Amino acid sequence: MTRLTANDFDPEVLKLFDQYVHGQLDRRGFLAQAGRYAVGGATATSLLAALSPSFAAQMIAPTDARIKASFVEFPSPNGYGTLRGYLVEPAKVTAKLPVLLVVHENRGLNPHIEDIARRIALDGFIAFAPDALFPLGGYPGDEDKARELFAKLDQTKTRADFAEAARIATTLPHASGKVGVVGFCWGGGIANYLATAAPQISAAVPFYGQQPPASEVAKIKIPLLIHDAEKDERVRAGWPAYETALKANKVDYQYFVYPGAEHGFNNDTTPRYDAANAKLAWQRTMDFFKAKLAG
């Protein structure tokens, strides 16, 4: 079966899907508007199903002998009370390792982000991926339900939990004390936020994430590697102001826009995945962290 890509969908359908994913359209609204673009026997419902994530194939199995993975819990005095995350490290650790805090999209700690954490461990880091939805029962196993739950979070408490996770990352048994953060979509926004608010973070990589207010950029004292998609009009609209603030405050940053890519291009569970651009962005990300978190 041929895998669908973003090119198989009308650009307007992709825009509607982006609005749906980010809460600007509900399911009924998406179906009502997407129907006009359904051709060749397709329906609005089948378009939504085709665009939604499929977790059938994961790059690194949870039982892969090269890694050690577990779910861990910590007290979170700044947030909801208990912080739960997925902790993955190489099976054989012979020296202290940097930790990468992995921040999920607006659906919680789903199988895709767990897979990302395992990939990071194979690149020689400890990966710690907290679940923002844990106070509400955790990732529910359904993307629509996850988005509904996400809207019920107290974002102030949730941000505090991720700041606490950065502190926890420095205390893990095999941790070197150097911590980076990589986040995707909502998590990209959290990566930008932590760059302004978590002193334990030494480097940050936001993938297509919301930029922080310009007034907060002066607090950024760490290097950034920022990935955006060429066709992501919503996120890129905030870039000019962010860039101006980064330059004004002499922040060390690199910025890459991936040609032809859609928002979410790194997520290999949906048709918006762009294999070539994702591979390049991932290599840049790993090289960046290896350089900035060494020692």
Backbone as JSON, one array per atom type, in Angstrom:
{
  "sequence": "MTRLTANDFDPEVLKLFDQYVHGQLDRRGFLAQAGRYAVGGATATSLLAALSPSFAAQMIAPTDARIKASFVEFPSPNGYGTLRGYLVEPAKVTAKLPVLLVVHENRGLNPHIEDIARRIALDGFIAFAPDALFPLGGYPGDEDKARELFAKLDQTKTRADFAEAARIATTLPHASGKVGVVGFCWGGGIANYLATAAPQISAAVPFYGQQPPASEVAKIKIPLLIHDAEKDERVRAGWPAYETALKANKVDYQYFVYPGAEHGFNNDTTPRYDAANAKLAWQRTMDFFKAKLAG",
  "N": [[0.84, -1.19, 0.0], [0.62, 2.15, -0.94], [2.1, 4.84, 0.73], [0.42, 7.68, 1.94], [1.05, 11.15, 1.29], [1.53, 14.66, 2.09], [1.14, 15.86, -0.35], [-0.94, 14.52, -1.5], [-3.25, 15.67, -0.75], [-5.64, 18.33, -0.94], [-4.41, 21.63, -0.58], [-6.05, 23.31, 0.96], [-7.48, 21.54, 2.53], [-5.46, 20.61, 4.18], [-4.93, 22.94, 5.6], [-7.35, 23.22, 6.96], [-7.21, 20.92, 8.51], [-5.03, 21.52, 10.12], [-6.13, 23.59, 11.61], [-8.08, 22.15, 12.93], [-6.54, 20.32, 14.44], [-5.33, 22.08, 16.2], [-7.37, 23.13, 17.7], [-8.95, 25.17, 16.66], [-10.99, 24.51, 15.05], [-13.75, 22.34, 15.54], [-14.5, 18.8, 15.39], [-16.87, 18.47, 13.94], [-16.95, 20.89, 12.57], [-14.67, 20.67, 10.96], [-15.39, 18.49, 9.32], [-17.62, 19.53, 8.01], [-16.54, 21.58, 6.46], [-14.48, 20.38, 5.04], [-15.67, 18.63, 3.35], [-16.26, 19.72, 0.84], [-13.98, 19.39, -0.58], [-13.66, 16.77, -1.03], [-13.11, 14.25, -3.24], [-13.35, 11.81, -5.92], [-14.6, 9.57, -4.72], [-13.9, 9.83, -2.1], [-14.67, 10.93, 1.26], [-15.49, 13.51, 3.68], [-15.09, 12.41, 6.17], [-13.41, 10.25, 5.58], [-11.19, 11.66, 4.71], [-10.37, 12.89, 7.07], [-9.71, 10.64, 8.57], [-7.6, 9.66, 7.06], [-5.68, 11.63, 7.41], [-5.11, 11.55, 10.07], [-3.07, 10.38, 12.86], [-1.22, 7.29, 12.65], [-0.16, 4.7, 14.59], [0.95, 2.29, 14.04], [3.44, 1.38, 13.04], [6.54, 1.64, 14.55], [9.69, 3.23, 14.94], [11.68, 2.45, 16.76], [11.45, -0.27, 18.81], [9.73, -0.67, 21.96], [10.86, -2.7, 23.44], [13.42, -2.94, 22.57], [16.69, -4.16, 22.73], [18.82, -2.48, 22.99], [18.25, -0.33, 24.55], [17.04, 1.02, 27.68], [13.99, 1.37, 29.11], [11.45, 3.05, 30.96], [8.58, 4.02, 32.94], [8.38, 6.78, 35.05], [7.81, 8.47, 38.16], [7.58, 11.61, 39.82], [7.5, 13.9, 42.58], [5.78, 17.0, 42.17], [5.99, 19.94, 43.21], [5.49, 22.45, 42.17], [3.47, 22.22, 40.37], [0.87, 20.1, 39.47], [1.14, 18.22, 41.45], [2.03, 15.54, 41.06], [4.39, 14.36, 38.78], [4.7, 12.61, 35.81], [6.68, 10.65, 33.66], [8.29, 9.36, 30.69], [11.14, 7.57, 30.73], [14.13, 7.04, 29.12], [17.13, 5.41, 28.37], [20.43, 4.55, 27.12], [21.11, 1.02, 27.02], [23.52, 0.18, 28.09], [25.33, 2.1, 30.09], [28.19, 3.84, 30.41], [29.31, 6.14, 31.22], [28.57, 9.4, 32.56], [25.71, 11.01, 31.14], [24.32, 13.55, 28.94], [21.01, 14.92, 29.32], [18.03, 14.89, 27.47], [15.16, 16.69, 27.48], [12.04, 15.85, 26.39], [9.39, 17.18, 24.69], [6.06, 16.83, 24.1], [3.47, 17.03, 21.49], [0.22, 18.64, 21.29], [-1.26, 16.52, 22.4], [-0.47, 14.99, 24.45], [1.57, 12.38, 25.94], [2.0, 10.4, 23.58], [2.26, 7.31, 21.56], [4.02, 8.0, 19.47], [5.71, 10.05, 20.47], [6.91, 8.67, 22.53], [8.39, 6.92, 20.97], [10.12, 8.75, 19.76], [11.61, 9.46, 22.02], [12.95, 7.06, 22.47], [14.56, 6.92, 20.17], [16.25, 9.05, 20.66], [17.68, 8.09, 22.86], [19.18, 6.14, 21.6], [20.9, 7.73, 20.25], [22.7, 8.4, 22.11], [21.97, 9.82, 24.39], [20.25, 10.53, 27.5], [16.8, 10.31, 27.6], [13.99, 12.12, 28.63], [10.65, 12.21, 28.88], [8.03, 13.92, 29.8], [4.51, 13.61, 30.62], [2.07, 15.78, 29.96], [-0.62, 15.38, 30.31], [-0.96, 13.69, 32.45], [-2.04, 14.51, 35.03], [-4.71, 14.48, 34.39], [-5.32, 11.91, 33.96], [-3.64, 10.9, 32.05], [-2.27, 10.16, 28.74], [-4.96, 9.27, 26.67], [-5.11, 7.3, 24.72], [-6.48, 7.85, 22.47], [-6.56, 10.18, 19.92], [-8.39, 12.3, 19.46], [-9.78, 12.44, 21.91], [-7.61, 13.03, 23.49], [-6.92, 15.63, 22.65], [-9.18, 16.98, 23.51], [-8.97, 16.67, 26.29], [-6.6, 18.06, 26.66], [-7.3, 20.71, 26.41], [-8.35, 21.24, 28.83], [-6.36, 21.57, 30.64], [-4.54, 23.38, 33.13], [-2.6, 25.76, 32.05], [-0.6, 27.25, 33.26], [0.16, 25.74, 35.5], [0.96, 23.48, 34.12], [3.16, 24.39, 32.63], [4.82, 24.95, 34.78], [5.25, 22.36, 35.68], [6.84, 21.34, 33.6], [9.08, 22.95, 33.83], [9.91, 22.06, 36.3], [10.5, 19.46, 35.57], [12.79, 19.89, 34.07], [14.56, 20.55, 36.11], [14.54, 18.13, 37.55], [15.74, 16.52, 35.66], [18.43, 17.03, 35.91], [19.14, 15.6, 38.09], [18.96, 12.9, 37.71], [20.12, 9.49, 37.94], [22.22, 8.73, 36.07], [22.83, 11.09, 34.9], [24.63, 13.82, 33.42], [24.36, 16.39, 34.21], [24.06, 18.29, 32.29], [21.48, 19.64, 30.36], [19.21, 19.51, 27.71], [16.45, 20.68, 25.68], [13.94, 19.47, 23.56], [11.19, 20.08, 21.53], [7.92, 19.67, 20.07], [5.58, 21.22, 18.02], [3.05, 22.16, 20.13], [4.81, 21.46, 22.09], [7.12, 22.59, 21.03], [6.64, 25.24, 21.54], [6.78, 25.12, 24.32], [9.47, 24.46, 24.59], [10.63, 26.84, 23.69], [9.63, 28.49, 25.72], [10.86, 27.35, 28.03], [13.46, 28.02, 27.51], [13.47, 30.62, 28.3], [12.87, 30.46, 30.97], [13.84, 28.31, 32.53], [16.61, 27.71, 34.28], [18.17, 25.45, 34.25], [18.32, 24.47, 31.72], [20.4, 24.03, 28.95], [20.46, 24.18, 26.19], [18.21, 24.54, 23.44], [15.74, 23.19, 21.26], [13.23, 24.02, 19.35], [10.68, 22.61, 17.42], [8.7, 23.86, 15.01], [7.22, 25.64, 16.81], [5.27, 27.76, 19.01], [6.31, 31.1, 19.42], [8.0, 32.83, 22.12], [6.83, 35.74, 24.02], [8.1, 38.86, 22.86], [9.1, 40.44, 24.87], [10.14, 38.65, 26.69], [12.39, 37.56, 25.63], [14.87, 38.57, 26.26], [15.64, 37.12, 28.45], [16.73, 34.82, 27.53], [19.55, 32.91, 27.55], [20.87, 30.91, 26.32], [21.93, 28.7, 23.61], [19.94, 28.36, 20.62], [18.26, 26.2, 18.35], [16.22, 26.38, 15.72], [13.44, 25.06, 14.09], [11.35, 25.4, 11.33], [8.48, 24.97, 9.17], [8.07, 25.51, 5.71], [5.45, 25.85, 4.7], [3.96, 26.43, 6.87], [2.07, 28.65, 7.78], [0.78, 29.66, 10.03], [2.49, 29.35, 12.34], [4.86, 30.52, 11.39], [4.15, 33.13, 11.12], [4.72, 34.38, 13.48], [7.44, 34.59, 13.49], [9.02, 36.9, 12.47], [8.9, 38.92, 14.5], [10.0, 37.53, 16.62], [12.56, 36.94, 15.66], [13.6, 39.54, 15.44], [13.71, 40.24, 18.15], [15.48, 38.28, 19.11], [17.85, 38.97, 17.77], [18.22, 41.56, 18.76], [18.79, 41.03, 21.38], [21.07, 39.63, 21.21], [21.08, 36.8, 21.08], [22.27, 33.51, 20.71], [21.49, 31.85, 17.95], [20.2, 29.5, 15.53], [18.39, 29.25, 12.54], [16.15, 27.42, 10.63], [14.24, 26.92, 7.74], [12.18, 24.6, 6.26], [11.91, 23.6, 3.0], [8.88, 23.33, 1.21], [7.69, 21.89, 3.23], [5.16, 20.88, 5.58], [3.48, 21.99, 8.6], [4.29, 19.98, 11.36], [6.0, 18.24, 10.09], [7.96, 16.5, 11.01], [6.71, 14.39, 12.22], [6.26, 11.12, 11.87], [3.95, 9.63, 11.75], [1.82, 10.59, 10.35], [0.38, 11.83, 7.23], [1.54, 14.3, 6.77], [4.16, 14.09, 7.26], [7.5, 14.53, 6.22], [9.93, 12.93, 4.81], [12.6, 13.44, 3.9], [13.15, 16.1, 4.76], [12.66, 15.77, 7.48], [14.66, 13.96, 8.22], [16.95, 15.52, 7.78], [16.51, 17.67, 9.58], [16.51, 16.26, 11.97], [19.12, 15.23, 12.08], [20.56, 17.61, 12.23], [19.62, 18.44, 14.69], [20.52, 16.48, 16.55], [23.3, 16.73, 16.16], [23.62, 19.34, 17.03], [22.89, 19.22, 19.78], [24.85, 17.43, 20.69], [27.1, 18.97, 20.38], [26.57, 21.22, 22.0], [26.0, 20.24, 24.53], [28.13, 18.86, 25.43], [30.77, 17.67, 27.57]],
  "CA": [[0.0, 0.0, 0.0], [1.4, 3.37, -1.03], [1.89, 5.75, 1.85], [-0.05, 9.01, 1.55], [1.84, 12.3, 1.71], [0.78, 15.92, 2.05], [0.83, 16.18, -1.74], [-2.16, 13.81, -1.89], [-4.4, 16.39, -0.21], [-5.78, 19.73, -1.32], [-3.81, 22.49, 0.45], [-7.07, 23.85, 1.86], [-7.79, 20.48, 3.5], [-4.37, 20.62, 5.14], [-5.14, 24.1, 6.47], [-8.47, 22.89, 7.84], [-6.73, 19.92, 9.46], [-4.19, 22.23, 11.08], [-7.05, 24.29, 12.51], [-8.72, 21.13, 13.75], [-5.54, 19.8, 15.39], [-4.98, 23.09, 17.19], [-8.54, 23.57, 18.44], [-9.67, 26.28, 16.05], [-12.17, 23.88, 14.47], [-14.06, 21.05, 16.13], [-14.63, 17.72, 14.41], [-18.01, 18.77, 13.06], [-16.56, 22.0, 11.7], [-13.75, 20.16, 9.93], [-16.12, 17.66, 8.37], [-18.51, 20.37, 7.22], [-15.8, 22.37, 5.48], [-13.61, 19.54, 4.22], [-16.48, 17.87, 2.39], [-16.23, 20.33, -0.5], [-12.73, 19.0, -1.24], [-13.65, 15.31, -1.14], [-13.33, 13.84, -4.63], [-12.94, 10.46, -6.26], [-15.12, 8.59, -3.78], [-13.53, 10.18, -0.73], [-15.61, 11.72, 2.06], [-14.81, 14.31, 4.69], [-14.69, 11.49, 7.24], [-12.23, 9.49, 5.15], [-10.06, 12.59, 4.69], [-9.89, 13.06, 8.45], [-9.06, 9.39, 8.97], [-6.33, 9.53, 6.35], [-4.73, 12.6, 7.93], [-4.88, 11.31, 11.49], [-1.9, 9.54, 13.1], [-1.26, 5.83, 12.75], [0.99, 4.31, 15.4], [1.19, 0.87, 13.78], [4.87, 1.11, 12.88], [7.42, 2.53, 15.31], [11.06, 3.07, 14.49], [12.42, 1.7, 17.78], [10.5, -0.98, 19.66], [9.94, -0.45, 23.4], [11.65, -3.8, 24.01], [14.74, -2.99, 21.91], [17.71, -4.51, 23.72], [19.85, -1.43, 23.07], [17.79, 0.73, 25.44], [16.32, 0.7, 28.91], [12.88, 2.33, 29.16], [10.5, 2.86, 32.06], [7.81, 5.19, 33.34], [8.81, 7.2, 36.37], [7.01, 9.54, 38.75], [8.28, 12.5, 40.75], [6.64, 14.96, 43.13], [5.87, 18.27, 41.45], [5.43, 20.96, 44.11], [5.12, 23.66, 41.45], [2.39, 21.99, 39.41], [-0.32, 19.38, 39.9], [1.42, 17.33, 42.57], [2.84, 14.41, 40.6], [4.84, 14.45, 37.39], [5.03, 11.29, 35.29], [7.31, 10.73, 32.36], [8.9, 8.19, 30.08], [12.59, 7.72, 30.86], [14.82, 6.08, 28.26], [18.58, 5.62, 28.29], [21.1, 3.4, 26.53], [21.13, -0.15, 27.91], [24.81, 0.16, 28.78], [25.81, 3.46, 30.35], [29.54, 3.73, 30.99], [29.71, 7.47, 31.68], [27.44, 10.3, 32.73], [25.2, 11.45, 29.85], [23.38, 14.66, 28.92], [19.6, 14.56, 29.28], [17.15, 15.68, 26.61], [13.76, 16.76, 27.85], [11.26, 15.71, 25.16], [8.07, 17.77, 24.96], [5.12, 16.33, 23.1], [2.5, 17.92, 20.86], [-0.93, 18.92, 22.16], [-2.05, 15.32, 22.65], [0.11, 14.22, 25.54], [2.66, 11.43, 25.67], [1.47, 9.32, 22.75], [3.3, 6.37, 21.13], [5.02, 8.64, 18.6], [6.7, 10.76, 21.29], [7.69, 7.62, 23.19], [9.34, 6.46, 19.96], [11.14, 9.81, 19.65], [12.49, 9.33, 23.19], [13.83, 5.9, 22.27], [15.55, 7.3, 19.16], [17.22, 9.92, 21.32], [18.57, 7.25, 23.67], [20.12, 5.48, 20.69], [21.88, 8.73, 19.84], [23.67, 8.58, 23.19], [21.47, 10.71, 25.44], [19.11, 10.1, 28.32], [15.59, 11.03, 27.2], [12.95, 12.19, 29.66], [9.47, 12.76, 28.2], [6.88, 14.02, 30.7], [3.16, 13.62, 30.04], [1.29, 16.89, 30.52], [-1.98, 14.93, 30.6], [-1.01, 12.77, 33.58], [-2.99, 14.93, 36.06], [-6.08, 14.21, 33.94], [-5.42, 10.49, 33.66], [-2.64, 10.5, 31.08], [-2.69, 10.03, 27.34], [-6.09, 8.34, 26.72], [-5.08, 6.3, 23.67], [-7.29, 8.35, 21.36], [-6.07, 11.53, 19.65], [-9.46, 13.28, 19.66], [-9.99, 12.57, 23.35], [-6.43, 13.69, 24.04], [-7.03, 17.07, 22.4], [-10.23, 17.5, 24.39], [-8.38, 16.75, 27.63], [-5.55, 19.07, 26.68], [-7.92, 22.02, 26.58], [-8.76, 21.38, 30.23], [-5.19, 21.77, 31.48], [-4.13, 24.7, 33.62], [-1.31, 25.9, 31.37], [0.4, 27.78, 34.2], [0.66, 24.59, 36.24], [1.64, 22.59, 33.19], [4.5, 24.96, 32.39], [5.6, 24.75, 35.99], [5.67, 20.97, 35.7], [7.96, 21.13, 32.67], [10.25, 23.58, 34.44], [10.34, 21.12, 37.33], [11.11, 18.32, 34.87], [14.16, 20.29, 33.73], [15.37, 20.41, 37.33], [14.66, 16.7, 37.82], [16.66, 15.93, 34.7], [19.82, 17.19, 36.37], [19.35, 14.74, 39.26], [18.83, 11.48, 37.34], [21.34, 8.78, 38.34], [23.29, 8.71, 35.07], [22.85, 12.39, 34.23], [25.87, 14.6, 33.53], [24.04, 17.73, 34.67], [23.73, 19.1, 31.12], [20.12, 19.33, 29.93], [18.65, 20.2, 26.56], [15.02, 20.43, 25.48], [13.43, 19.45, 22.2], [9.74, 20.02, 21.58], [7.24, 19.63, 18.79], [4.29, 21.91, 18.0], [2.88, 22.73, 21.48], [6.09, 21.24, 22.78], [8.07, 23.58, 20.55], [6.37, 26.44, 22.33], [7.32, 24.9, 25.66], [10.93, 24.56, 24.48], [10.91, 28.28, 23.68], [9.35, 29.0, 27.06], [11.88, 26.91, 28.98], [14.68, 28.8, 27.24], [13.35, 31.89, 29.03], [12.42, 30.31, 32.36], [14.44, 27.2, 33.27], [18.06, 27.89, 34.26], [18.87, 24.17, 34.07], [18.38, 24.16, 30.29], [21.62, 24.55, 28.32], [20.25, 24.32, 24.75], [16.81, 24.27, 23.13], [15.39, 22.98, 19.86], [11.8, 23.99, 19.07], [10.17, 22.29, 16.1], [7.44, 24.57, 14.66], [6.56, 25.99, 18.06], [4.91, 29.16, 19.26], [7.42, 31.89, 19.94], [7.69, 33.54, 23.38], [6.68, 37.19, 23.84], [9.38, 39.55, 22.63], [9.58, 40.98, 26.15], [10.78, 37.58, 27.45], [13.55, 37.05, 24.91], [16.09, 39.01, 26.96], [15.98, 36.12, 29.45], [17.34, 33.66, 26.89], [21.01, 32.95, 27.65], [21.35, 29.63, 25.81], [21.79, 28.6, 22.15], [18.7, 27.8, 20.08], [18.18, 25.69, 16.98], [14.78, 26.53, 15.48], [13.0, 24.44, 12.85], [10.0, 25.74, 10.87], [8.08, 24.44, 7.87], [7.79, 26.58, 4.76], [4.02, 26.04, 4.49], [3.32, 26.61, 8.19], [1.8, 30.08, 7.86], [0.35, 30.02, 11.37], [3.65, 29.5, 13.22], [5.85, 31.43, 10.81], [3.69, 34.51, 11.28], [5.34, 34.94, 14.67], [8.89, 34.59, 13.4], [9.7, 38.19, 12.33], [9.04, 39.6, 15.79], [10.93, 36.73, 17.42], [13.9, 37.16, 15.11], [14.03, 40.88, 15.82], [14.06, 40.21, 19.57], [16.68, 37.47, 19.26], [19.0, 39.76, 17.33], [18.38, 42.7, 19.67], [19.34, 40.54, 22.65], [22.3, 38.89, 20.88], [20.92, 35.38, 21.38], [22.92, 32.59, 19.78], [20.43, 31.01, 17.38], [20.19, 29.08, 14.13], [16.99, 29.14, 12.1], [16.0, 26.71, 9.37], [12.92, 26.72, 7.18], [12.28, 23.43, 5.4], [11.13, 23.89, 1.79], [7.77, 22.43, 0.86], [7.21, 21.12, 4.38], [3.97, 21.29, 6.33], [3.54, 21.88, 10.05], [4.27, 18.58, 11.78], [6.71, 17.42, 9.11], [8.82, 15.49, 11.64], [5.89, 13.33, 12.79], [6.15, 10.09, 10.84], [2.69, 8.87, 11.87], [0.78, 11.25, 9.57], [0.8, 12.17, 5.86], [2.31, 15.55, 6.72], [5.57, 13.71, 7.42], [8.37, 14.77, 5.07], [11.06, 12.1, 5.21], [13.9, 14.08, 3.64], [13.32, 17.24, 5.66], [12.72, 15.27, 8.86], [16.0, 13.38, 8.42], [17.91, 16.62, 7.88], [16.27, 18.39, 10.83], [16.92, 15.39, 13.09], [20.58, 15.19, 12.13], [20.98, 18.91, 12.75], [19.26, 18.5, 16.12], [21.45, 15.64, 17.31], [24.63, 17.36, 16.09], [23.55, 20.55, 17.87], [22.94, 18.84, 21.19], [26.16, 16.83, 20.99], [28.07, 20.07, 20.49], [26.26, 22.18, 23.07], [25.87, 19.61, 25.84], [29.33, 18.07, 25.7], [31.58, 18.08, 28.71]],
  "C": [[0.88, 1.25, 0.0], [1.07, 4.31, 0.11], [1.47, 7.12, 1.34], [0.92, 10.07, 2.06], [0.98, 13.55, 1.64], [0.37, 16.29, 0.64], [-0.44, 15.5, -2.24], [-3.41, 14.53, -1.42], [-4.44, 17.82, -0.75], [-5.18, 20.6, -0.21], [-4.84, 23.06, 1.43], [-7.49, 22.81, 2.91], [-6.71, 20.44, 4.58], [-4.5, 21.8, 6.11], [-6.27, 23.83, 7.47], [-8.03, 21.89, 8.92], [-5.86, 20.57, 10.53], [-5.06, 22.98, 12.09], [-7.73, 23.31, 13.46], [-7.77, 20.62, 14.84], [-5.28, 20.79, 16.51], [-6.2, 23.77, 17.82], [-9.29, 24.74, 17.87], [-10.92, 25.8, 15.34], [-12.46, 22.61, 15.27], [-14.26, 20.02, 15.02], [-15.74, 18.03, 13.41], [-17.66, 19.88, 12.09], [-15.61, 21.55, 10.6], [-14.52, 19.39, 8.87], [-17.0, 18.49, 7.46], [-17.75, 21.11, 6.13], [-14.94, 21.51, 4.55], [-14.38, 18.79, 3.14], [-16.41, 18.43, 0.98], [-14.98, 19.93, -1.29], [-12.62, 17.49, -1.42], [-14.01, 14.92, -2.57], [-12.94, 12.38, -4.81], [-13.4, 9.41, -5.26], [-14.76, 8.86, -2.33], [-14.67, 10.94, -0.05], [-14.82, 12.55, 3.05], [-14.3, 13.42, 5.82], [-13.45, 10.7, 6.85], [-11.0, 10.38, 5.05], [-9.48, 12.75, 6.09], [-9.17, 11.8, 8.91], [-7.69, 9.26, 8.33], [-5.26, 10.47, 6.9], [-4.34, 12.33, 9.37], [-3.73, 10.32, 11.69], [-2.2, 8.05, 13.1], [0.01, 5.39, 13.47], [1.4, 2.86, 15.15], [2.68, 0.54, 13.71], [5.68, 2.13, 13.67], [8.87, 2.21, 14.96], [11.88, 2.21, 15.45], [11.41, 1.03, 18.71], [10.78, -0.71, 21.13], [10.82, -1.5, 24.04], [13.04, -3.92, 23.38], [15.84, -3.18, 22.96], [18.77, -3.43, 23.9], [19.48, -0.32, 24.04], [17.17, 0.15, 26.71], [15.26, 1.77, 29.09], [11.94, 2.01, 30.31], [9.7, 4.14, 32.26], [8.15, 5.51, 34.79], [7.92, 8.34, 36.86], [7.84, 10.31, 39.76], [7.26, 13.47, 41.35], [6.86, 16.26, 42.36], [5.23, 19.37, 42.3], [4.98, 22.22, 43.38], [3.91, 23.48, 40.55], [1.21, 21.27, 40.02], [-0.09, 18.44, 41.07], [2.3, 16.16, 42.2], [3.14, 14.57, 39.13], [5.25, 13.05, 36.95], [5.64, 11.43, 33.9], [7.9, 9.4, 31.93], [10.4, 8.43, 30.06], [13.28, 6.63, 30.05], [16.31, 6.43, 28.23], [19.21, 4.41, 27.59], [21.17, 2.24, 27.53], [22.42, -0.22, 28.72], [25.33, 1.59, 28.9], [27.15, 3.35, 31.06], [30.07, 5.07, 31.49], [28.45, 8.32, 31.84], [27.02, 10.88, 31.37], [24.34, 12.71, 29.97], [21.94, 14.13, 28.84], [18.88, 15.48, 28.29], [15.72, 15.55, 27.12], [12.95, 16.78, 26.55], [9.83, 16.17, 25.43], [7.14, 17.48, 23.79], [4.26, 17.43, 22.47], [1.3, 18.06, 21.79], [-1.86, 17.72, 22.31], [-1.49, 14.49, 23.8], [1.15, 13.24, 25.05], [2.12, 10.23, 24.9], [2.59, 8.4, 22.26], [4.38, 6.99, 20.24], [6.1, 9.33, 19.44], [7.53, 9.76, 22.1], [8.76, 7.09, 22.23], [10.46, 7.46, 19.76], [12.13, 9.69, 20.82], [13.45, 8.15, 23.01], [14.91, 6.19, 21.22], [16.65, 8.15, 19.78], [18.2, 9.11, 22.16], [19.59, 6.53, 22.79], [21.16, 6.44, 20.14], [22.82, 9.1, 20.98], [23.27, 9.55, 24.28], [20.53, 9.93, 26.36], [17.92, 10.94, 27.87], [14.56, 10.97, 28.32], [11.76, 12.93, 29.05], [8.28, 12.79, 29.14], [5.56, 14.02, 29.94], [2.34, 14.72, 30.7], [-0.11, 16.45, 30.94], [-2.07, 14.01, 31.82], [-1.97, 13.22, 34.68], [-4.45, 14.67, 35.7], [-6.24, 12.75, 33.51], [-4.41, 9.99, 32.66], [-3.18, 10.41, 29.67], [-3.77, 8.96, 27.24], [-6.09, 7.28, 25.63], [-5.9, 6.68, 22.45], [-6.93, 9.82, 21.14], [-7.14, 12.59, 19.85], [-9.72, 13.52, 21.15], [-8.81, 13.3, 23.99], [-6.5, 15.19, 23.84], [-8.08, 17.71, 23.3], [-9.7, 17.66, 25.82], [-7.38, 17.9, 27.71], [-6.12, 20.46, 26.94], [-8.31, 22.29, 28.03], [-7.57, 21.62, 31.17], [-5.07, 23.22, 31.95], [-2.72, 24.92, 33.07], [-0.22, 26.47, 32.28], [1.01, 26.63, 35.01], [1.44, 23.64, 35.34], [3.04, 23.1, 32.88], [5.4, 24.79, 33.61], [6.09, 23.31, 36.1], [6.85, 20.72, 34.77], [9.22, 21.83, 33.16], [10.8, 22.68, 35.54], [11.02, 19.9, 36.7], [12.54, 18.64, 34.46], [15.08, 20.17, 34.94], [15.6, 18.94, 37.66], [15.7, 16.06, 36.92], [18.12, 16.04, 35.13], [20.15, 16.22, 37.5], [19.26, 13.25, 38.93], [20.16, 10.76, 37.57], [22.5, 8.82, 37.34], [23.45, 10.05, 34.36], [24.15, 13.14, 34.47], [25.63, 15.97, 34.13], [23.71, 18.68, 33.53], [22.37, 18.66, 30.59], [19.75, 20.17, 28.72], [17.17, 19.91, 26.49], [14.71, 20.46, 24.0], [11.91, 19.26, 22.28], [9.13, 20.19, 20.21], [5.86, 20.27, 18.9], [4.06, 22.59, 19.36], [4.18, 22.6, 22.26], [7.18, 22.16, 22.3], [7.9, 24.89, 21.27], [6.9, 26.32, 23.74], [8.85, 24.97, 25.64], [11.35, 26.02, 24.45], [10.7, 28.89, 25.06], [10.45, 28.62, 28.05], [13.2, 27.63, 28.76], [14.67, 30.12, 27.98], [13.21, 31.69, 30.54], [13.11, 29.22, 33.17], [15.97, 27.3, 33.22], [18.83, 26.59, 34.06], [19.07, 23.83, 32.59], [19.6, 24.83, 29.67], [21.5, 24.74, 26.81], [18.82, 23.9, 24.45], [16.59, 24.15, 21.64], [13.87, 22.92, 19.73], [11.52, 23.62, 17.62], [8.81, 22.97, 15.95], [6.59, 24.89, 15.89], [6.25, 27.46, 18.19], [6.07, 29.9, 19.9], [7.02, 32.56, 21.27], [7.46, 35.02, 23.09], [8.04, 37.85, 23.69], [9.97, 40.07, 23.93], [10.32, 39.94, 26.99], [12.11, 37.14, 26.85], [14.86, 37.45, 25.57], [16.54, 37.99, 28.01], [16.69, 34.91, 28.86], [18.87, 33.81, 26.88], [21.65, 31.68, 27.08], [21.21, 29.6, 24.29], [20.49, 27.92, 21.75], [18.94, 27.27, 18.67], [16.69, 25.58, 16.66], [14.43, 25.97, 14.11], [11.56, 24.88, 12.53], [9.75, 25.13, 9.5], [7.67, 25.59, 6.95], [6.28, 26.88, 4.66], [3.24, 26.27, 5.78], [3.08, 28.11, 8.42], [1.48, 30.52, 9.28], [1.54, 30.28, 12.29], [4.62, 30.54, 12.67], [5.43, 32.89, 10.92], [4.34, 35.18, 12.48], [6.85, 35.08, 14.59], [9.52, 35.98, 13.29], [9.92, 38.91, 13.66], [10.04, 38.86, 16.69], [12.37, 36.96, 16.96], [14.45, 38.52, 15.51], [14.49, 40.91, 17.27], [15.32, 39.39, 19.82], [17.93, 38.26, 18.88], [19.28, 40.91, 18.29], [19.05, 42.28, 20.97], [20.57, 39.65, 22.46], [22.25, 37.42, 21.31], [21.6, 34.56, 20.3], [21.84, 31.66, 19.22], [20.75, 30.63, 15.94], [18.73, 28.85, 13.75], [16.95, 28.48, 10.73], [14.53, 26.6, 8.99], [13.02, 25.62, 6.14], [11.34, 23.55, 4.2], [10.07, 22.83, 1.5], [7.15, 21.7, 2.02], [5.98, 21.75, 5.02], [4.29, 21.27, 7.83], [3.45, 20.4, 10.43], [5.09, 17.66, 10.9], [7.61, 16.36, 9.72], [8.03, 14.28, 12.15], [5.6, 12.27, 11.74], [4.91, 9.21, 10.96], [1.57, 9.48, 11.04], [1.29, 11.56, 8.16], [1.59, 13.48, 5.76], [3.81, 15.3, 6.9], [6.33, 13.93, 6.12], [9.7, 14.1, 5.39], [12.4, 12.8, 5.04], [14.15, 15.24, 4.59], [13.41, 16.8, 7.11], [14.1, 14.7, 9.17], [17.04, 14.47, 8.6], [17.75, 17.37, 9.21], [16.73, 17.57, 12.03], [18.44, 15.35, 13.22], [21.14, 16.5, 12.68], [20.74, 19.0, 14.26], [20.24, 17.69, 16.96], [22.86, 16.23, 17.31], [24.7, 18.58, 17.01], [23.68, 20.19, 19.35], [24.29, 18.21, 21.58], [27.23, 17.9, 21.16], [27.83, 20.93, 21.72], [26.19, 21.57, 24.45], [27.08, 18.74, 26.2], [30.03, 18.57, 26.96], [30.86, 17.96, 30.04]]
}
